[in-house]
C-alpha cells in the first residue's frame, strides 16, 4: 500500500487548516495516511522531526519507494532534510511541498533547522516526483526565491493566486490543486517508484 506522510509546519498541527481535509481525501484514494503531531511546538528540533518521519517511512526500499511526503512551510524543510540523509541508492516516491521556506536563516528562533544548505542534487536524485505549491501573496515565502530554488530541485511548480501562506489562520481549509496532484501521483502507476 502507498503511504502518505503529512509534515506540518512550525507550531502547527495535523488537526488544523487544510490537513484534516487532505487526510480524509487521501484515505479515499486508498493511501495509508500518517499525520503526526511533531514534537517541539514553538521550539521545533529538526533531529526529532526527522526521527519521526524516518520511523513512519520505514527502512526498506519498497516502503520508501511507495511513500509520498507532503510538507507545509517549515515541514518542507524537514522533508528535504530527511530525504538528503538517505543513502543515494534509496528512492522516495514523491514529495509535495506547500509554501516551502527557501532560506530559513531569516527565522532566528529556529537555530536547529539552520545550518548547511540542503543538498539539492541529492534530493533531486532520490525523489522520483517533486511538486511545489506557492501562493502569489505569501507574506513569508518570497515567490521568486522559491521558484528559483524549486527549479534547481527539478520540481513541478504551481503558483496559486491569493492563498497567502496556506495556513488555517489564512482561512485555508482545503487545497484542491494539491489533491489533484496527489491523485496524479497515485494513479500514475501501481507503484510510485
C-alpha positions in Angstrom: 0.0 0.0 0.0 1.2 3.5 -0.8 1.8 5.7 2.2 1.3 9.5 2.7 3.2 11.2 5.5 2.0 14.7 6.3 4.5 17.1 7.9 3.0 20.2 9.4 4.9 23.5 9.9 6.3 25.5 12.8 3.9 25.4 15.8 1.4 23.6 13.5 -0.8 20.6 13.9 -2.2 17.9 11.7 -5.6 18.9 13.0 -5.9 22.4 11.7 -6.0 24.2 8.4 -6.1 22.0 5.3 -4.6 18.9 7.0 -7.9 17.3 8.2 -9.5 17.6 4.8 -6.4 16.3 3.0 -6.1 13.3 5.3 -9.7 12.3 4.5 -9.3 12.8 0.8 -6.0 10.8 0.8 -7.7 7.9 2.6 -10.4 7.9 -0.1 -7.6 7.4 -2.7 -6.5 4.2 -0.8 -3.4 5.8 0.9 -2.2 4.8 4.3 -2.1 8.2 5.9 0.2 9.3 8.7 -0.1 12.8 10.1 1.8 13.0 13.4 1.9 15.9 15.8 5.6 16.7 15.6 7.4 17.5 18.8 8.6 20.9 19.9 5.7 23.2 19.2 7.2 26.7 19.0 10.6 25.2 19.5 10.9 22.5 16.9 14.0 20.4 16.8 15.0 19.0 13.4 16.6 15.8 14.6 13.3 14.8 16.4 11.2 15.6 13.4 13.5 13.6 11.1 13.4 10.7 13.5 9.6 10.7 13.5 9.5 10.9 9.7 12.0 8.0 9.4 10.0 5.9 11.8 6.8 6.4 9.7 8.5 5.9 6.3 10.3 2.7 7.3 13.7 1.4 6.4 13.1 -1.0 3.5 13.5 0.2 -0.1 10.0 -0.8 -1.2 8.3 1.1 1.6 10.4 4.2 0.8 9.7 4.0 -2.9 6.0 3.8 -2.2 6.0 6.8 0.2 4.7 10.3 -0.6 5.9 13.0 1.8 4.0 16.2 1.9 5.2 19.2 3.9 3.9 22.7 4.6 6.0 25.7 5.4 8.8 24.6 7.8 7.6 21.0 7.3 9.0 21.2 3.8 12.5 21.8 5.2 12.1 18.8 7.4 11.0 16.7 4.4 14.0 17.8 2.3 16.5 17.3 5.2 15.1 13.8 5.9 15.5 12.9 2.2 19.0 14.2 2.0 20.1 11.9 4.9 19.0 8.8 3.0 21.6 6.7 1.1 21.9 7.8 -2.5 20.8 4.3 -3.6 17.4 4.8 -1.9 14.3 6.3 -3.6 11.3 8.2 -2.3 8.2 8.0 -4.5 7.2 11.7 -4.3 7.3 14.9 -2.3 4.8 17.7 -2.3 6.0 21.0 -0.8 3.4 23.6 0.1 4.9 27.1 0.8 8.4 25.8 1.3 10.8 28.1 3.2 13.7 28.7 1.0 16.1 30.2 3.4 15.0 29.6 7.0 18.1 31.6 8.3 15.8 34.6 8.5 14.0 32.8 11.3 16.4 33.4 14.2 14.3 31.2 16.6 14.9 28.1 14.5 18.5 27.5 15.0 18.2 23.7 14.9 16.7 24.0 11.4 19.5 26.2 10.3 22.9 25.1 9.2 24.2 23.7 6.0 22.4 24.2 2.7 20.3 21.3 1.6 22.0 19.0 -0.9 19.6 19.8 -3.8 21.3 17.4 -6.2 21.0 14.5 -3.8 17.3 15.2 -3.1 16.8 15.5 -6.9 18.3 12.1 -7.4 16.5 10.3 -4.5 12.9 11.6 -5.1 11.1 10.4 -8.2 8.4 13.1 -8.3 8.7 16.6 -6.9 5.9 19.1 -6.8 5.8 22.6 -5.1 3.0 24.9 -4.4 3.4 28.6 -3.9 1.0 31.5 -3.3 1.2 34.7 -5.2 0.8 36.7 -2.0 2.6 34.6 0.7 3.9 37.0 3.4 6.6 34.5 4.5 7.9 32.9 1.3 9.3 35.2 -1.4 7.8 33.9 -4.6 10.8 34.5 -6.9 13.3 32.9 -4.5 11.0 29.8 -4.2 10.6 29.4 -7.9 14.4 29.6 -8.4 15.1 27.0 -5.7 12.4 24.7 -6.9 13.6 24.8 -10.5 17.1 23.7 -9.3 15.3 20.9 -7.4 13.5 19.9 -10.6 10.1 20.2 -9.1 6.8 21.0 -10.9 5.8 24.5 -9.8 2.3 25.6 -9.2 1.6 29.2 -8.3 -1.8 29.7 -6.8 -3.4 33.1 -6.6 -4.0 34.8 -3.2 -3.7 31.8 -0.9 -1.3 33.7 1.5 0.7 31.0 3.4 -1.9 28.2 3.0 -2.5 28.2 6.8 -5.6 27.8 8.9 -5.1 31.4 10.1 -5.4 32.4 6.5 -8.7 30.5 6.2 -7.2 27.7 4.1 -9.2 24.6 4.9 -8.6 22.8 1.5 -6.2 23.0 -1.4 -7.9 21.2 -4.3 -4.8 21.6 -6.5 -2.8 19.6 -4.1 -5.4 16.9 -4.1 -5.3 16.8 -7.9 -1.5 16.4 -7.8 -1.8 13.6 -5.3 -4.4 11.8 -7.5 -2.0 12.0 -10.4 0.9 10.6 -8.4 -1.3 7.8 -7.1 -2.8 6.9 -10.4 0.4 7.2 -12.4 1.4 3.6 -11.7 0.5 0.8 -9.4 3.9 1.6 -7.8 5.3 5.1 -7.5 8.9 4.1 -7.8 
